[in-house]
Amino acid sequence: MAQDSEKADLLRNEREGVYWQPFTANRLLRANMEARTLVSAKGAYYTTSEGNKVFDTLSGLWCTPLGHAHPRIVEAVRKQAETLDFAPCFQLTHPGAISLAERIADLAPQEMNHVFFANSGSEAVDTALKVALGYHRIKGAGNRFRMIGRERGYHGVGFGGMSVGGIVSNRKMFAAGMMPGVDHLRHTYEPQHMAFTRGQPTWGTHRAEDLVRLVTLHDASTIAAVIVEPVQGSTGVIVPPVGYLQRLREICTANGILLIFDEVITGFGRMGENFGAQRFGVTPDIITFAKAVTNGIVPMGGVIVTDEIYNTFMTGPENAIEFCHGYTYSGHPMAAAVGHVVLDVMREEGLVARVRELEPVLEDAIHSLKDLDVIADIRNIGLTAGIDFKPVDGKPGARGLALFEAGLRNGLLLRCTGDTVSFGPPFISTAQELRDMVSTLRKLISQMG
Ligand SMILES: Cc1ncc(COP(=O)(O)O)c(C=O)c1O
């Protein structure tokens, strides 16, 4: 109990606002601190400072598919700290990063054999955009500087990522800092044509033709790359229409434009395949990854590129640095060690196949909520799902917030943004846990009115 009173003291004595939290309504959080303080985690559950055990419905922030406190990860962290805790990867190297790059490349589509490490999704995206600019410049096409993103896209918070991103609230405060030459495709989400679709909608393939329009407007010779999430995760699991990604690929290929898949959420099994690229049968030129590669335990991100891109950079004098880009912690030994264990566990426990088994369980369970009046849409793909609530008149976001708070006291840690709830449960979840999650949801939604 000594521990409990220490926790209480900590919460009471916190200097107001000393910790300025990311993507948080800080003042609201401070007013509800106890319920929202996480003190421990094991398997698929967190425990809050009020002692509530809550099911981790989004795997942290889409990043802990193997669950928390995995004994093999704990052991790998300890062992690596004793052996090689940090190694600069500028002009030096270490075996863990090399072998992890090899294993990641083996999981990627065939012609993608080269991995560059960063430490987060945002860094991975900015790295990808710089690879695209550098690639064209080396090829003598430095006038290809434009980037095409998509409305509702989330590509992190770096200046590059926010510029190609398509979430208004993440853009408007920083409008003056946007990268030049960025344009956006329309998003593909039109509920009147696709509400309550299971898996990929059949409506919306034609939205890929927006890219033809932008190529006509700007001319292909000015466009470096198109970046899209195969499934838009952060704006509530927007699933690509059948054939949409294929069509983007065709247009990019026909116009010498690089296609970047931001797979920070969809990579490493979430779609029931190693990457969304394989799930949707489309090979991009660059894949970004982060999150699940280390089960969220030690930050890591990166990009995977084709042989064509890598070989283009590997020209010029041999003593010259080919890509003047990188981070102090690129290829960090601790992250690499954890990445190896994550890939071992995924393979040995067949977790990607398990996602395929759990996908119809989640789909059936989540769509069973369709009869609830307050729900405007439900969608799903892989081990992900999204629910939109009809907003309360004059109070957008109120339903999402009420549900989030009710969840914390009733066994569910929910990810609510506005009136949308996103789900990405751990791969280690049982079918029963997914069904229980949805039963609890039904109860909470019904009580909420
Ligand atoms: C598709 C995508 N790209 C980039 C990011 C940014 O990742 P990070 O928060 O690690 O910088 C995210 C985060 O959710 C993401 O979903």
The ligand as an SDF file (V2000), in Angstrom:
LIG
                    3D

 16 16  0  0  0  0  0  0  0  0999 V2000
    0.5650    6.3300  -40.9060 C   0  0  0  0  0  0  0  0  0  0  0  0
    1.3670    7.0460  -39.8710 C   0  0  0  0  0  0  0  0  0  0  0  0
    2.4720    7.7010  -40.2300 N   0  0  0  0  0  0  0  0  0  0  0  0
    3.2360    8.3500  -39.3460 C   0  0  0  0  0  0  0  0  0  0  0  0
    2.8940    8.3640  -38.0120 C   0  0  0  0  0  0  0  0  0  0  0  0
    3.7470    9.1180  -37.0390 C   0  0  0  0  0  0  0  0  0  0  0  0
    4.4140    8.2380  -36.1890 O   0  0  0  0  0  0  0  0  0  0  0  0
    5.1310    8.7730  -34.8760 P   0  0  0  0  0  0  0  0  0  0  0  0
    4.0550    9.2050  -33.9350 O   0  0  0  0  0  0  0  0  0  0  0  0
    5.9120    7.5800  -34.3930 O   0  0  0  0  0  0  0  0  0  0  0  0
    6.0300    9.8910  -35.2660 O   0  0  0  0  0  0  0  0  0  0  0  0
    1.7550    7.6900  -37.5790 C   0  0  0  0  0  0  0  0  0  0  0  0
    1.3630    7.6680  -36.1660 C   0  0  0  0  0  0  0  0  0  0  0  0
    0.3200    7.2200  -35.7840 O   0  0  0  0  0  0  0  0  0  0  0  0
    0.9630    7.0170  -38.5420 C   0  0  0  0  0  0  0  0  0  0  0  0
   -0.1560    6.3830  -38.1930 O   0  0  0  0  0  0  0  0  0  0  0  0
  1  2  1  0
  2  3  1  0
  2 15  2  0
  3  4  2  0
  4  5  1  0
  5  6  1  0
  5 12  2  0
  6  7  1  0
  7  8  1  0
  8  9  2  0
  8 10  1  0
  8 11  1  0
 12 13  1  0
 12 15  1  0
 13 14  2  0
 15 16  1  0
M  END
$$$$
